[in-house]
Amino acid sequence: MLKPHDKGHEQTIVKRGGGKHKHEDHGGAWKVAFADFCLALMCLFLVLWLMAARNTESLEQILTEADGAKTDQGKGVMPQQVGGPRGSLIERFPMPRTGNSEAPGEAKASGEAAPITPPAKVTYDSPSDLAALSKALTKMSADFGLTSNLESVITPYGLRVMMHDTDRQGMFVRGSAVPTDRFRSLLRKMGPLFAQMENQMLVVGHTDSMQYADTSYAAFSNWTLSSNRAMSARAQLLAGSMNPESVLQVVGMADRAPLDPKRADAGVNRRIELLILTTAQAKTVAAMFGVPSNKNALTEEIDTELPDVTMLQRLREKIMPVEKKTAKPGSYNER
């Protein structure tokens, strides 16, 4: 029975939870985050695998000679920095080997290392030799789908190889010295062939007649572009194991020697020329920029010879005292 002052008041009972379970502290967000992490990790592995496959393919292409055989991989020549095996991003540089190409622990039973005979050098001087070289270069261009981009002409100075643009395929990225993939592969394929020859060459870059907007003397122009493209072509040939001594001169001629002067933007005007000189012509070009000889032939029977330096000095010593005695004050000789 309720007391009078307790009327209108009822007892309220509040039941509270006994606490959360441990598995209710975390929702389902961690599962989504873990799935995203696994997906990103899988994408990373896929990218590394693709990079390793591309590097392996490029390396095999570089180490392939003109006849399709593999070059000696023990020379330590490495045009590019490629990743290690199985997609490793750690750069591995091969150590150069000399003498025996085998590992130190793989020596022959006799204990003597077999000497490596360097391949014999070939000289292309006669028209028949130059024609054989032209045929080999034409076959290489056909292997890379660049048959219409390469032309070769036999001249009295040597073999003139012209690699130019067409409407479908360019040698370089427009307006830059970055070679396209096919042109880069072709130049590197030519490297082993040029490494076997004694001849020297001129690497000449040409552009079309289209001018840049900035025509100031210090601005980037066709002269700069043609020179940069010639240097880029030389670099790709050297990356293909060509001997650096094979290049006698690298020249940029801008648009001064177009093959199609009627069309300013003709693709044949944008080209790289390799002028493979004969032995006699290479000596002539080298002599043009070297120290002049003391004796120069004018005709078959007449020549001119520079006087001896000692005799010239003695002649000056004899003349100078006489000039000092006979010179008047204020004249030219007393200055």
C-alpha positions in Angstrom: 0.0 0.0 0.0 1.4 3.3 -1.0 1.8 6.1 1.4 0.0 9.4 0.7 3.1 11.2 -0.4 4.0 8.4 -2.8 0.9 8.8 -4.9 1.5 9.6 -8.6 5.1 8.3 -8.5 5.7 4.9 -10.1 9.0 3.1 -10.0 10.9 3.2 -13.2 13.4 0.5 -14.0 16.1 1.2 -16.7 18.0 -1.8 -18.0 21.3 -1.0 -19.5 23.4 -3.2 -21.7 26.1 -5.3 -20.2 28.8 -3.9 -22.6 29.8 -4.4 -26.2 31.4 -7.5 -27.4 34.9 -7.5 -28.7 34.0 -8.2 -32.3 31.7 -5.1 -32.3 34.6 -2.7 -31.8 35.5 -2.9 -35.6 33.2 -2.4 -38.5 33.7 -3.7 -42.1 35.9 -0.8 -43.3 39.1 -2.7 -42.7 38.1 -5.4 -45.2 37.7 -2.8 -47.9 41.1 -1.2 -47.1 42.8 -4.6 -47.1 41.2 -5.4 -50.5 42.5 -2.1 -51.9 46.0 -2.8 -50.6 46.0 -6.3 -52.2 44.9 -4.8 -55.5 47.5 -2.1 -55.5 50.2 -4.7 -54.7 49.1 -6.9 -57.6 49.3 -3.9 -59.9 52.8 -3.1 -58.7 53.9 -6.7 -59.4 52.4 -6.5 -62.9 54.2 -3.3 -63.7 57.5 -4.7 -62.5 57.0 -7.8 -64.7 56.3 -5.8 -67.8 59.4 -3.7 -67.2 61.5 -6.8 -66.9 60.1 -8.3 -70.0 60.7 -5.0 -72.0 64.3 -4.7 -70.8 65.0 -8.3 -71.7 63.6 -7.8 -75.2 65.7 -4.6 -75.7 68.8 -6.3 -74.5 68.4 -9.2 -76.9 67.9 -6.8 -79.7 71.0 -4.9 -78.9 73.2 -8.0 -78.6 72.1 -9.2 -82.1 74.5 -8.7 -84.9 73.7 -7.9 -88.5 73.7 -11.6 -89.4 71.3 -12.5 -86.6 74.0 -14.1 -84.3 74.4 -13.2 -80.7 77.5 -11.1 -79.8 79.9 -12.0 -77.1 78.2 -11.0 -73.9 81.4 -11.0 -72.0 82.7 -7.7 -73.5 81.1 -5.6 -70.8 79.4 -3.3 -73.4 76.1 -2.1 -72.0 74.4 0.7 -74.0 71.5 1.0 -71.5 71.0 0.7 -67.8 68.6 -2.1 -67.4 67.0 -3.8 -64.4 68.3 -7.0 -62.9 66.7 -10.4 -63.5 63.1 -11.1 -62.6 62.1 -7.5 -62.6 64.6 -6.2 -60.0 65.0 -2.4 -60.0 68.6 -2.7 -58.8 70.9 -1.7 -61.6 73.4 -4.3 -62.5 76.5 -3.2 -64.5 78.5 -6.0 -66.2 82.1 -6.1 -65.4 84.4 -5.9 -68.4 86.3 -9.0 -69.2 89.6 -9.3 -71.1 91.3 -12.4 -72.3 89.4 -15.5 -71.4 85.6 -15.1 -71.6 84.9 -17.8 -69.0 84.5 -17.3 -65.3 87.6 -17.7 -63.1 86.3 -21.0 -61.7 85.5 -22.3 -65.2 89.1 -22.5 -66.5 90.1 -25.3 -68.8 91.8 -28.4 -67.5 95.1 -27.3 -69.1 95.1 -24.2 -67.1 95.7 -21.9 -70.1 93.2 -19.3 -71.2 92.4 -19.5 -74.9 93.1 -16.0 -76.5 90.2 -14.3 -78.1 91.0 -13.4 -81.7 89.4 -10.1 -82.7 87.3 -10.2 -85.9 89.1 -9.1 -89.0 88.4 -5.5 -90.1 86.8 -5.0 -93.5 87.6 -2.1 -95.8 85.0 -0.8 -98.3 86.9 1.0 -101.1 85.8 -0.5 -104.4 82.4 0.0 -105.9 81.6 -3.7 -105.5 82.5 -3.5 -101.7 80.3 -0.5 -101.3 77.5 -2.2 -103.2 77.6 -5.2 -100.8 77.5 -2.8 -97.8 74.5 -1.0 -99.3 72.7 -4.3 -99.8 73.3 -5.3 -96.2 71.9 -1.9 -94.9 68.9 -2.2 -97.2 68.1 -5.6 -95.8 68.3 -4.2 -92.2 65.9 -1.5 -93.0 63.5 -4.0 -94.5 63.6 -6.0 -91.2 62.4 -3.0 -89.3 59.8 -1.9 -91.9 61.8 1.1 -93.0 62.5 0.1 -96.6 61.0 3.3 -98.0 62.9 5.4 -95.5 66.4 4.4 -96.6 68.2 5.2 -99.8 71.9 4.6 -100.6 74.0 5.9 -103.5 77.5 4.9 -104.4 79.7 8.0 -105.1 83.4 8.6 -105.8 83.8 9.6 -102.1 82.1 6.5 -100.7 78.6 5.2 -99.9 76.0 7.8 -99.2 73.2 6.4 -96.9 70.1 8.6 -96.5 67.6 7.8 -93.8 64.7 10.2 -94.3 61.1 10.7 -93.1 58.0 9.7 -95.1 54.4 10.5 -94.8 53.8 7.4 -92.7 57.0 7.0 -90.7 59.4 9.6 -89.2 62.9 9.1 -88.0 62.6 11.5 -85.1 59.8 13.0 -83.0 58.7 16.2 -84.8 60.7 19.2 -83.6 63.0 17.2 -81.4 66.1 15.0 -81.5 64.4 12.0 -79.9 64.5 9.1 -82.3 61.5 6.9 -82.9 61.5 3.3 -81.7 62.0 1.8 -85.2 64.8 4.3 -86.1 66.6 3.7 -82.8 66.4 0.0 -83.3 67.7 0.3 -86.9 70.7 2.4 -85.8 71.6 0.0 -83.1 71.3 -2.9 -85.5 73.8 -1.1 -87.8 76.3 -0.7 -84.9 77.9 -4.2 -85.1 78.2 -4.0 -88.9 80.0 -0.7 -88.7 82.2 -2.0 -85.9 83.7 -4.5 -88.4 84.8 -1.9 -90.9 88.0 0.2 -91.2 86.3 3.1 -93.0 85.3 6.3 -91.3 82.1 8.2 -91.8 80.4 11.6 -91.7 77.1 11.9 -89.8 75.1 14.7 -91.2 71.7 16.0 -90.0 69.2 17.7 -92.3 65.9 19.4 -91.6 63.1 20.9 -93.7 62.6 24.6 -94.4 59.9 25.2 -91.8 61.2 27.9 -89.5 60.7 28.4 -85.8 58.6 31.4 -84.5 61.6 32.9 -82.6 64.1 33.9 -85.3 66.6 35.6 -83.0 70.3 34.6 -83.4 70.4 32.9 -79.9 67.1 31.0 -80.3 66.6 27.3 -81.1 66.7 26.9 -84.9 67.0 24.3 -87.6 70.8 24.5 -87.2 70.5 23.4 -83.6 67.9 20.7 -84.4 70.0 19.2 -87.2 73.1 19.2 -85.1 71.3 17.6 -82.2 69.8 14.9 -84.4 73.2 14.1 -85.9 74.6 13.7 -82.4 71.6 11.6 -81.4 72.2 9.3 -84.4 75.9 8.9 -83.5 74.9 8.0 -79.9 72.6 5.3 -81.1 75.3 3.8 -83.4 77.8 3.8 -80.5 75.1 2.1 -78.3 75.0 -0.6 -80.9 78.8 -1.3 -80.3 80.2 0.8 -83.2 83.8 1.9 -82.7 83.9 5.7 -81.7 86.9 6.1 -84.1 84.6 5.3 -87.0 83.0 8.7 -86.8 85.2 11.3 -88.4 82.8 14.3 -88.3 79.3 15.1 -87.1 77.6 18.0 -89.0 74.3 19.8 -88.9 73.3 21.4 -92.2 69.8 22.7 -91.2 67.8 23.2 -94.5 70.7 24.1 -96.7 70.7 20.9 -98.8 67.1 19.8 -99.4 66.3 16.8 -101.6 63.0 18.4 -102.6 63.5 22.1 -102.8 60.0 22.8 -104.1 58.3 21.6 -100.9 59.4 23.3 -97.7 57.9 20.6 -95.5 58.8 17.5 -97.6 59.6 14.5 -95.5 62.7 13.5 -97.6 64.3 16.8 -96.5 64.3 15.7 -92.8 67.0 13.0 -92.8 70.2 11.7 -91.4 73.0 10.9 -93.8 75.8 8.5 -93.2 78.6 9.2 -95.7 80.9 6.2 -95.4 84.2 7.5 -96.9 86.8 5.5 -98.7 90.2 5.4 -97.2 91.7 8.0 -99.5 88.7 10.4 -99.0 88.9 10.0 -95.3 92.5 11.1 -95.3 91.7 14.1 -97.5 88.9 15.2 -95.1 91.1 14.8 -92.1 93.9 16.8 -93.7 91.5 19.7 -94.4 91.1 20.3 -90.7 94.5 19.0 -89.5 97.9 20.6 -89.4 98.9 21.6 -92.9 101.9 19.8 -94.4 105.1 21.7 -95.4 104.8 20.6 -99.0 101.7 21.0 -101.2 101.6 19.8 -104.7 100.3 22.3 -107.3 100.7 20.1 -110.3 102.4 16.8 -111.1 105.8 18.5 -111.5 105.5 21.7 -109.6 104.9 22.1 -105.9 105.3 24.7 -103.2 107.1 24.2 -100.0 107.0 26.3 -96.8 110.5 27.6 -95.8 112.2 26.3 -92.8 111.4 28.0 -89.5 115.1 28.3 -88.5 116.0 30.0 -91.7 113.1 32.4 -91.3 114.3 33.4 -87.8 117.9 34.0 -89.1 116.6 36.1 -91.9 114.6 38.2 -89.4 117.6 38.7 -87.2 119.6 40.0 -90.2 116.9 42.3 -91.3 115.8 43.8 -88.0 119.1 45.6 -87.1 119.2 47.2 -90.5 115.6 48.4 -90.1 116.3 49.9 -86.7 119.3 51.9 -88.0 117.5 53.3 -91.0 114.2 54.0 -89.2 113.3 57.6 -88.6 111.8 59.0 -85.4 108.1 58.4 -85.1 108.1 55.8 -87.9 106.3 52.5 -87.8 109.4 50.5 -86.9 109.9 52.3 -83.5 106.4 51.6 -82.2 
